[in-house]
Amino acid sequence: MKIFENIINHKIGNITSTELLKYSKQFKVAISDEEAVKLANHLNGKKVNIFNPADRSQLIREISKITSPATAKEVNELFNLFAK
């Protein structure tokens, strides 16, 4: 399972705004084009481990500041699905 964790974490750290918008539609998380660009810029090059509760919590707080608390909550629910 560690390989899948590495793949997912790597993808998050290298995601583009286009990919974010695609995934937001797929998982029904509302984000604007501007928010997608800001999030992608924030995440690019960042070492993220959504499987670590402390790291995931910190990332959700950062997402909340960039988007909205409601969007961050939806993203957290998605991360929880991946982390199971």
N, C-alpha and C positions, 0 to 999 in steps of 0.2 A: 504493500500500500504506500510505502514511502515514496516510490517513484511517481505515483499520481499526485501526491502532495507537492512534490517538487515541480511537477509540470504545471499544476494550478497556480502555485505561488509565483513561478517564473512568468506565466502568462499575465498575471495581475501586475507584475513589475514592469512589463513591456507592452501593455495594452495601448491601442490607439483610440482616438476619439471616435473614429468610424466603428471600430469593434465594440466600444462601449455602447454606442447607440444601437447597434445590431442586437447586442445582448439585452439591452434595456427593453427593446420591443419584444424579444423572445420571452423574457421573464416578467414582462409587464411592470417594469419599474420606470416611472416617469422622470426623465431628465431632459433638459433642453440641450440644444447643440452647444451653447456656451458652457453649460455645466460639464458636458462631456469633454470639451477641450481642456477646461480647468482641471478636471479629475485626471485625465490622461497625462497632462503635464506634471501634476502632483505625484502620480504613481510611477512614472517612468524613471527607471534606475533605482527605485526604492526596493530595499529588501523587505519583503512582506511575508509573514507566515500566518495565514488565516486559520491555521489549525492550532495555534497557540492562543488561548483565550485573552491573554493580556495584550498581545500584538493586535488581535482582531478588534478588541475594544478600543485601542488607541486609533486604529485605522477608521473605525466607525465614527469616532469623535471628529477626526479630520474630515471625513466625508460630510458629516453634518454641517461643518463650518462652510464647506464649499457649496453644498446643495441646500438641503433643508433637513431638519430632524426626521420628518416623515420619510423622506427618501433614504436617509441613513438607516432607518428602522427596516425598510424593505430590503435594503442591501444586506443588513445583518441577518435577516431571515434566510436569504439566499446562501450567505456564507455558512450559516448553521446547517443547511441542507448538505452542502459540500463537505463539511467537517464531520458529519456522522459516518 
